[in-house]
Amino acid sequence: MAGKATPVILTEQEQNELEVWGRKPTMERRFAARAHIVLEAATEKTTQDIALSLKVRRGMVSKWRVRFARQHMDGLMDKPRRGAKV
């Protein structure tokens, strides 16, 4: 049985910024997708409902829901990776 989904609560500023991310044509797809996931999660939809409506995996929805809840906008950025600095 699945656990309860992590709640996402947005400030007005966060919601506005995420809406811009979601509709800005020059925004990378991955950031736009994360914005859509978080905006949907803030409406208290289930992880499965969000995954179905956005045509992504439940694991992806869960990941960004949890990361945003813990770190807010910073949580939507990619984590640094090992390797040579460019």
Chimera marker file (.cmm) of the C-alpha trace (Angstrom):
<marker_set name="trace">
<marker id="1" x="0.000" y="0.000" z="0.000" r="1" g="1" b="0" radius="0.5"/>
<marker id="2" x="1.325" y="3.430" z="-0.909" r="1" g="1" b="0" radius="0.5"/>
<marker id="3" x="2.027" y="6.064" z="1.720" r="1" g="1" b="0" radius="0.5"/>
<marker id="4" x="0.567" y="9.508" z="1.870" r="1" g="1" b="0" radius="0.5"/>
<marker id="5" x="1.937" y="11.920" z="-0.748" r="1" g="1" b="0" radius="0.5"/>
<marker id="6" x="4.215" y="14.698" z="0.459" r="1" g="1" b="0" radius="0.5"/>
<marker id="7" x="2.181" y="17.919" z="0.606" r="1" g="1" b="0" radius="0.5"/>
<marker id="8" x="3.362" y="20.864" z="-1.472" r="1" g="1" b="0" radius="0.5"/>
<marker id="9" x="2.560" y="24.374" z="-0.277" r="1" g="1" b="0" radius="0.5"/>
<marker id="10" x="3.499" y="27.281" z="-2.518" r="1" g="1" b="0" radius="0.5"/>
<marker id="11" x="4.008" y="30.906" z="-1.672" r="1" g="1" b="0" radius="0.5"/>
<marker id="12" x="2.515" y="33.380" z="-4.116" r="1" g="1" b="0" radius="0.5"/>
<marker id="13" x="6.012" y="34.191" z="-5.390" r="1" g="1" b="0" radius="0.5"/>
<marker id="14" x="6.846" y="30.489" z="-5.930" r="1" g="1" b="0" radius="0.5"/>
<marker id="15" x="3.583" y="29.906" z="-7.761" r="1" g="1" b="0" radius="0.5"/>
<marker id="16" x="4.197" y="32.892" z="-10.032" r="1" g="1" b="0" radius="0.5"/>
<marker id="17" x="7.752" y="31.777" z="-10.788" r="1" g="1" b="0" radius="0.5"/>
<marker id="18" x="6.680" y="28.207" z="-11.532" r="1" g="1" b="0" radius="0.5"/>
<marker id="19" x="3.927" y="29.428" z="-13.846" r="1" g="1" b="0" radius="0.5"/>
<marker id="20" x="6.525" y="31.459" z="-15.755" r="1" g="1" b="0" radius="0.5"/>
<marker id="21" x="8.784" y="28.389" z="-15.965" r="1" g="1" b="0" radius="0.5"/>
<marker id="22" x="5.892" y="26.335" z="-17.334" r="1" g="1" b="0" radius="0.5"/>
<marker id="23" x="5.010" y="28.684" z="-20.166" r="1" g="1" b="0" radius="0.5"/>
<marker id="24" x="8.336" y="30.339" z="-21.047" r="1" g="1" b="0" radius="0.5"/>
<marker id="25" x="9.315" y="29.093" z="-24.529" r="1" g="1" b="0" radius="0.5"/>
<marker id="26" x="13.059" y="29.287" z="-23.825" r="1" g="1" b="0" radius="0.5"/>
<marker id="27" x="12.865" y="27.259" z="-20.605" r="1" g="1" b="0" radius="0.5"/>
<marker id="28" x="14.456" y="23.814" z="-20.772" r="1" g="1" b="0" radius="0.5"/>
<marker id="29" x="11.836" y="21.054" z="-20.973" r="1" g="1" b="0" radius="0.5"/>
<marker id="30" x="13.041" y="19.372" z="-17.793" r="1" g="1" b="0" radius="0.5"/>
<marker id="31" x="12.522" y="22.550" z="-15.749" r="1" g="1" b="0" radius="0.5"/>
<marker id="32" x="9.131" y="23.197" z="-17.317" r="1" g="1" b="0" radius="0.5"/>
<marker id="33" x="8.091" y="19.609" z="-16.505" r="1" g="1" b="0" radius="0.5"/>
<marker id="34" x="9.226" y="20.031" z="-12.887" r="1" g="1" b="0" radius="0.5"/>
<marker id="35" x="7.255" y="23.268" z="-12.646" r="1" g="1" b="0" radius="0.5"/>
<marker id="36" x="4.093" y="21.567" z="-13.941" r="1" g="1" b="0" radius="0.5"/>
<marker id="37" x="4.535" y="18.699" z="-11.481" r="1" g="1" b="0" radius="0.5"/>
<marker id="38" x="4.913" y="21.018" z="-8.496" r="1" g="1" b="0" radius="0.5"/>
<marker id="39" x="2.018" y="23.250" z="-9.560" r="1" g="1" b="0" radius="0.5"/>
<marker id="40" x="-0.227" y="20.191" z="-9.866" r="1" g="1" b="0" radius="0.5"/>
<marker id="41" x="0.995" y="18.812" z="-6.542" r="1" g="1" b="0" radius="0.5"/>
<marker id="42" x="0.078" y="22.092" z="-4.850" r="1" g="1" b="0" radius="0.5"/>
<marker id="43" x="-3.547" y="21.487" z="-5.868" r="1" g="1" b="0" radius="0.5"/>
<marker id="44" x="-3.499" y="18.349" z="-3.687" r="1" g="1" b="0" radius="0.5"/>
<marker id="45" x="-3.801" y="15.955" z="-6.615" r="1" g="1" b="0" radius="0.5"/>
<marker id="46" x="-2.459" y="12.473" z="-6.082" r="1" g="1" b="0" radius="0.5"/>
<marker id="47" x="0.903" y="11.449" z="-7.473" r="1" g="1" b="0" radius="0.5"/>
<marker id="48" x="-0.806" y="8.968" z="-9.776" r="1" g="1" b="0" radius="0.5"/>
<marker id="49" x="-3.272" y="11.558" z="-11.097" r="1" g="1" b="0" radius="0.5"/>
<marker id="50" x="-0.432" y="13.985" z="-11.831" r="1" g="1" b="0" radius="0.5"/>
<marker id="51" x="1.605" y="11.276" z="-13.556" r="1" g="1" b="0" radius="0.5"/>
<marker id="52" x="-1.329" y="10.302" z="-15.744" r="1" g="1" b="0" radius="0.5"/>
<marker id="53" x="-2.247" y="13.859" z="-16.704" r="1" g="1" b="0" radius="0.5"/>
<marker id="54" x="1.355" y="14.876" z="-17.503" r="1" g="1" b="0" radius="0.5"/>
<marker id="55" x="2.268" y="11.491" z="-19.038" r="1" g="1" b="0" radius="0.5"/>
<marker id="56" x="5.286" y="10.920" z="-16.784" r="1" g="1" b="0" radius="0.5"/>
<marker id="57" x="6.260" y="8.175" z="-14.349" r="1" g="1" b="0" radius="0.5"/>
<marker id="58" x="4.905" y="8.243" z="-10.791" r="1" g="1" b="0" radius="0.5"/>
<marker id="59" x="8.493" y="8.067" z="-9.550" r="1" g="1" b="0" radius="0.5"/>
<marker id="60" x="9.300" y="11.317" z="-11.335" r="1" g="1" b="0" radius="0.5"/>
<marker id="61" x="6.314" y="13.060" z="-9.769" r="1" g="1" b="0" radius="0.5"/>
<marker id="62" x="7.204" y="11.742" z="-6.335" r="1" g="1" b="0" radius="0.5"/>
<marker id="63" x="10.848" y="12.795" z="-6.671" r="1" g="1" b="0" radius="0.5"/>
<marker id="64" x="10.085" y="16.419" z="-7.561" r="1" g="1" b="0" radius="0.5"/>
<marker id="65" x="7.235" y="16.666" z="-5.063" r="1" g="1" b="0" radius="0.5"/>
<marker id="66" x="9.551" y="15.592" z="-2.216" r="1" g="1" b="0" radius="0.5"/>
<marker id="67" x="12.526" y="17.670" z="-3.358" r="1" g="1" b="0" radius="0.5"/>
<marker id="68" x="10.402" y="20.790" z="-3.661" r="1" g="1" b="0" radius="0.5"/>
<marker id="69" x="8.778" y="20.232" z="-0.255" r="1" g="1" b="0" radius="0.5"/>
<marker id="70" x="12.227" y="19.970" z="1.346" r="1" g="1" b="0" radius="0.5"/>
<marker id="71" x="14.118" y="22.698" z="-0.510" r="1" g="1" b="0" radius="0.5"/>
<marker id="72" x="11.488" y="24.803" z="-2.332" r="1" g="1" b="0" radius="0.5"/>
<marker id="73" x="12.772" y="26.366" z="-5.573" r="1" g="1" b="0" radius="0.5"/>
<marker id="74" x="16.357" y="25.201" z="-4.891" r="1" g="1" b="0" radius="0.5"/>
<marker id="75" x="15.044" y="21.632" z="-4.929" r="1" g="1" b="0" radius="0.5"/>
<marker id="76" x="14.120" y="21.926" z="-8.602" r="1" g="1" b="0" radius="0.5"/>
<marker id="77" x="17.697" y="22.534" z="-9.699" r="1" g="1" b="0" radius="0.5"/>
<marker id="78" x="19.899" y="19.627" z="-10.722" r="1" g="1" b="0" radius="0.5"/>
<marker id="79" x="22.308" y="18.301" z="-8.134" r="1" g="1" b="0" radius="0.5"/>
<marker id="80" x="26.001" y="18.756" z="-8.961" r="1" g="1" b="0" radius="0.5"/>
<marker id="81" x="27.562" y="15.763" z="-10.657" r="1" g="1" b="0" radius="0.5"/>
<marker id="82" x="31.039" y="14.376" z="-10.422" r="1" g="1" b="0" radius="0.5"/>
<marker id="83" x="33.432" y="14.894" z="-13.261" r="1" g="1" b="0" radius="0.5"/>
<marker id="84" x="35.588" y="17.522" z="-14.855" r="1" g="1" b="0" radius="0.5"/>
<marker id="85" x="34.546" y="21.130" z="-14.356" r="1" g="1" b="0" radius="0.5"/>
<marker id="86" x="33.771" y="22.879" z="-17.610" r="1" g="1" b="0" radius="0.5"/>
<link id1="1" id2="2" r="1" g="1" b="0" radius="0.2"/>
<link id1="2" id2="3" r="1" g="1" b="0" radius="0.2"/>
<link id1="3" id2="4" r="1" g="1" b="0" radius="0.2"/>
<link id1="4" id2="5" r="1" g="1" b="0" radius="0.2"/>
<link id1="5" id2="6" r="1" g="1" b="0" radius="0.2"/>
<link id1="6" id2="7" r="1" g="1" b="0" radius="0.2"/>
<link id1="7" id2="8" r="1" g="1" b="0" radius="0.2"/>
<link id1="8" id2="9" r="1" g="1" b="0" radius="0.2"/>
<link id1="9" id2="10" r="1" g="1" b="0" radius="0.2"/>
<link id1="10" id2="11" r="1" g="1" b="0" radius="0.2"/>
<link id1="11" id2="12" r="1" g="1" b="0" radius="0.2"/>
<link id1="12" id2="13" r="1" g="1" b="0" radius="0.2"/>
<link id1="13" id2="14" r="1" g="1" b="0" radius="0.2"/>
<link id1="14" id2="15" r="1" g="1" b="0" radius="0.2"/>
<link id1="15" id2="16" r="1" g="1" b="0" radius="0.2"/>
<link id1="16" id2="17" r="1" g="1" b="0" radius="0.2"/>
<link id1="17" id2="18" r="1" g="1" b="0" radius="0.2"/>
<link id1="18" id2="19" r="1" g="1" b="0" radius="0.2"/>
<link id1="19" id2="20" r="1" g="1" b="0" radius="0.2"/>
<link id1="20" id2="21" r="1" g="1" b="0" radius="0.2"/>
<link id1="21" id2="22" r="1" g="1" b="0" radius="0.2"/>
<link id1="22" id2="23" r="1" g="1" b="0" radius="0.2"/>
<link id1="23" id2="24" r="1" g="1" b="0" radius="0.2"/>
<link id1="24" id2="25" r="1" g="1" b="0" radius="0.2"/>
<link id1="25" id2="26" r="1" g="1" b="0" radius="0.2"/>
<link id1="26" id2="27" r="1" g="1" b="0" radius="0.2"/>
<link id1="27" id2="28" r="1" g="1" b="0" radius="0.2"/>
<link id1="28" id2="29" r="1" g="1" b="0" radius="0.2"/>
<link id1="29" id2="30" r="1" g="1" b="0" radius="0.2"/>
<link id1="30" id2="31" r="1" g="1" b="0" radius="0.2"/>
<link id1="31" id2="32" r="1" g="1" b="0" radius="0.2"/>
<link id1="32" id2="33" r="1" g="1" b="0" radius="0.2"/>
<link id1="33" id2="34" r="1" g="1" b="0" radius="0.2"/>
<link id1="34" id2="35" r="1" g="1" b="0" radius="0.2"/>
<link id1="35" id2="36" r="1" g="1" b="0" radius="0.2"/>
<link id1="36" id2="37" r="1" g="1" b="0" radius="0.2"/>
<link id1="37" id2="38" r="1" g="1" b="0" radius="0.2"/>
<link id1="38" id2="39" r="1" g="1" b="0" radius="0.2"/>
<link id1="39" id2="40" r="1" g="1" b="0" radius="0.2"/>
<link id1="40" id2="41" r="1" g="1" b="0" radius="0.2"/>
<link id1="41" id2="42" r="1" g="1" b="0" radius="0.2"/>
<link id1="42" id2="43" r="1" g="1" b="0" radius="0.2"/>
<link id1="43" id2="44" r="1" g="1" b="0" radius="0.2"/>
<link id1="44" id2="45" r="1" g="1" b="0" radius="0.2"/>
<link id1="45" id2="46" r="1" g="1" b="0" radius="0.2"/>
<link id1="46" id2="47" r="1" g="1" b="0" radius="0.2"/>
<link id1="47" id2="48" r="1" g="1" b="0" radius="0.2"/>
<link id1="48" id2="49" r="1" g="1" b="0" radius="0.2"/>
<link id1="49" id2="50" r="1" g="1" b="0" radius="0.2"/>
<link id1="50" id2="51" r="1" g="1" b="0" radius="0.2"/>
<link id1="51" id2="52" r="1" g="1" b="0" radius="0.2"/>
<link id1="52" id2="53" r="1" g="1" b="0" radius="0.2"/>
<link id1="53" id2="54" r="1" g="1" b="0" radius="0.2"/>
<link id1="54" id2="55" r="1" g="1" b="0" radius="0.2"/>
<link id1="55" id2="56" r="1" g="1" b="0" radius="0.2"/>
<link id1="56" id2="57" r="1" g="1" b="0" radius="0.2"/>
<link id1="57" id2="58" r="1" g="1" b="0" radius="0.2"/>
<link id1="58" id2="59" r="1" g="1" b="0" radius="0.2"/>
<link id1="59" id2="60" r="1" g="1" b="0" radius="0.2"/>
<link id1="60" id2="61" r="1" g="1" b="0" radius="0.2"/>
<link id1="61" id2="62" r="1" g="1" b="0" radius="0.2"/>
<link id1="62" id2="63" r="1" g="1" b="0" radius="0.2"/>
<link id1="63" id2="64" r="1" g="1" b="0" radius="0.2"/>
<link id1="64" id2="65" r="1" g="1" b="0" radius="0.2"/>
<link id1="65" id2="66" r="1" g="1" b="0" radius="0.2"/>
<link id1="66" id2="67" r="1" g="1" b="0" radius="0.2"/>
<link id1="67" id2="68" r="1" g="1" b="0" radius="0.2"/>
<link id1="68" id2="69" r="1" g="1" b="0" radius="0.2"/>
<link id1="69" id2="70" r="1" g="1" b="0" radius="0.2"/>
<link id1="70" id2="71" r="1" g="1" b="0" radius="0.2"/>
<link id1="71" id2="72" r="1" g="1" b="0" radius="0.2"/>
<link id1="72" id2="73" r="1" g="1" b="0" radius="0.2"/>
<link id1="73" id2="74" r="1" g="1" b="0" radius="0.2"/>
<link id1="74" id2="75" r="1" g="1" b="0" radius="0.2"/>
<link id1="75" id2="76" r="1" g="1" b="0" radius="0.2"/>
<link id1="76" id2="77" r="1" g="1" b="0" radius="0.2"/>
<link id1="77" id2="78" r="1" g="1" b="0" radius="0.2"/>
<link id1="78" id2="79" r="1" g="1" b="0" radius="0.2"/>
<link id1="79" id2="80" r="1" g="1" b="0" radius="0.2"/>
<link id1="80" id2="81" r="1" g="1" b="0" radius="0.2"/>
<link id1="81" id2="82" r="1" g="1" b="0" radius="0.2"/>
<link id1="82" id2="83" r="1" g="1" b="0" radius="0.2"/>
<link id1="83" id2="84" r="1" g="1" b="0" radius="0.2"/>
<link id1="84" id2="85" r="1" g="1" b="0" radius="0.2"/>
<link id1="85" id2="86" r="1" g="1" b="0" radius="0.2"/>
</marker_set>
